[in-house]
């Protein structure tokens, strides 16, 4: 039996009820909370110079926003297409022993964690933006 045939058999023999339960366990991406604590090692790499940092923030927000959109797209794809969203490598090698159902669970769990991390990073950047915004002075 070829690798592709073996993977096809693993996909066909996966438990559809369990796959449904796994996809249902992971709610919509909008419900994923940002991490409550973001280790300083995961803070976005911005300049120590506050003037330079202020200029870097819009680009960093764009970059992390794009990353978040990619993760959400992948998460939604896994929830919708389930095993069809996993590669042959994932099913035939990475999760061969634990099963394709566990592969879906692990993939969704990993992406959910990435979404929470990136949301925390975006909140951190927004906090820096507020901190570095000069106060508005009244003219009267």
QUINOR-V148336 format. One record per residue. N is the residue number from 1. RES is the residue in one letter. SS is DSSP state (a for helix, b for strand, c for the rest). OMEGA is omega in whole degrees, 0 to 359 (* if undefined). D_FIRST is the distance of its C-alpha to the first C-alpha in Angstrom with 1 decimal. Layout:
n: (N;N)
res: (RES;RES)
ss: (SS;SS)
omega: (OMEGA;OMEGA)
d_first: (D_FIRST;D_FIRST)
This chain:
n: (1;2;3;4;5;6;7;8;9;10;11;12;13;14;15;16;17;18;19;20;21;22;23;24;25;26;27;28;29;30;31;32;33;34;35;36;37;38;39;40;41;42;43;44;45;46;47;48;49;50;51;52;53;54;55;56;57;58;59;60;61;62;63;64;65;66;67;68;69;70;71;72;73;74;75;76;77;78;79;80;81;82;83;84;85;86;87;88;89;90;91;92;93;94;95;96;97;98;99;100;101;102;103;104;105;106;107;108;109;110;111;112;113;114;115;116;117;118;119;120;121;122;123;124;125;126;127;128;129;130;131;132;133;134;135;136;137;138;139;140)
res: (X;X;X;X;X;X;X;X;X;X;X;X;X;X;X;X;X;X;X;X;X;X;X;X;X;X;X;X;X;X;X;X;X;X;X;X;X;X;X;X;X;X;X;X;X;X;X;X;X;X;X;X;X;X;X;X;X;X;X;X;X;X;X;X;X;X;X;X;X;X;X;X;X;X;X;X;X;X;X;X;X;X;X;X;X;X;X;X;X;X;X;X;X;X;X;X;X;X;X;X;X;X;X;X;X;X;X;X;X;X;X;X;X;X;X;X;X;X;X;X;X;X;X;X;X;X;X;X;X;X;X;X;X;X;X;X;X;X;X;X)
ss: (c;c;a;a;a;a;a;a;a;a;a;a;c;c;c;a;a;a;a;a;a;a;a;a;a;c;c;c;a;a;a;c;c;c;c;c;c;c;c;a;a;a;c;c;c;c;c;c;c;a;a;a;a;a;a;a;a;a;a;a;a;a;a;a;a;a;a;a;a;a;a;a;a;a;a;a;a;a;a;a;a;a;a;a;a;c;c;a;a;a;a;a;a;a;c;c;c;c;c;a;a;a;a;a;a;a;a;a;a;a;a;a;a;a;a;a;a;a;a;a;a;a;a;a;a;a;a;a;a;a;a;a;c;c;c;c;c;c;c;c)
omega: (180;178;180;177;179;178;178;177;178;178;183;183;179;183;184;179;179;177;178;179;180;180;179;179;180;182;181;181;179;181;182;182;172;176;180;178;178;179;182;176;181;176;177;183;178;181;174;178;187;178;178;179;180;180;182;188;180;178;178;177;177;182;181;175;177;179;179;179;178;178;179;178;179;179;179;178;178;180;184;187;177;184;178;178;178;180;175;177;181;185;187;182;186;184;181;184;184;175;183;178;177;177;178;179;182;180;179;180;180;181;177;178;176;179;178;179;183;177;177;179;178;177;178;179;179;176;176;179;178;181;185;179;180;180;176;180;178;181;181;*)
d_first: (0.0;3.8;6.7;8.2;6.1;6.5;10.0;10.6;10.2;12.4;14.8;15.1;15.7;18.3;21.8;23.9;27.2;26.4;25.4;28.7;30.6;29.3;30.2;33.5;34.3;34.4;37.4;38.4;38.6;42.3;42.6;41.2;44.2;44.8;44.7;48.1;48.3;47.2;47.4;49.5;46.5;44.9;48.1;47.7;49.0;52.4;55.5;58.0;60.7;61.4;62.5;59.3;57.2;58.9;57.8;54.2;53.7;53.1;50.4;48.8;48.9;47.2;44.5;43.8;44.1;41.4;39.1;39.8;39.0;35.6;34.8;36.1;34.1;30.8;31.9;32.7;29.4;27.5;29.8;29.5;25.8;24.4;20.6;20.8;23.1;20.6;18.4;14.7;15.9;18.1;15.6;12.6;14.9;18.6;18.4;15.1;17.3;20.2;18.3;18.4;21.9;23.2;21.8;24.0;26.9;26.8;26.6;29.5;31.5;31.3;32.3;35.1;36.4;36.4;38.4;40.9;41.4;41.9;44.3;46.2;46.4;47.8;50.4;51.3;51.9;53.9;56.0;56.7;57.6;60.1;61.5;62.0;63.6;67.3;69.6;71.2;75.0;77.3;79.8;82.6)
